[in-house]
């Protein structure tokens, strides 16, 4: 959260306090107070039934903006693996069924790839961020991060598929990156950087 409660509130459409903190870092320097759904008493879950990350982000941002009457930021992100036809894609969080752990999801993915060589393991993380205001203003940005799926998990940072997402240019998996490095190179970090000029223009 920002230090000044005088700043306008921006609702981050998540119940994950860790994601709110991540956005506090990503959007540092803007005159905004970031709050999560729990902070404004919203417990309704909005179905994410879009066909793309962008559609899901807009669905959530529009719904929670209408519920809260606050400027609302929502994102949707996931992993696309070329050898699996772009899967798990928008189903990344539900790839191994509802409630499955991160480890179960990425081990399912590793099993499906089998012993394919590195040149057949290309993948990318993709993130779409939607900003919706009560006056109907909508801004959409996207970010991607290219890599390959490793043969096994490495690293203790991050979450989701981070331990198996290897970045050749850095020689590390996403889960081996320091938070400040991840913020700079990740799909969410890149999408957030593209959103900052619009936020600055709208709120300054």
Secondary structure, 3 states (H helix, E strand, C coil): CCCCCCCEEEEECCCCHHHHHHHHHHCCCCCEEEEECHHHCCCCCCCCCCCCHHHHHHHHHHHHHHHHCCEEEEEEEEEEEHHHCCCEHHHHHHCCCCCCCHHHHHHHHHHHHCCCCHHHCEEEEEEEEEEECCCCCEEEEEEEEEEEECCCCCCCCCCCCHHHEEECCCCEEHHHCCHHHHHHHCHHHHHHHHHHHHHHHHHC
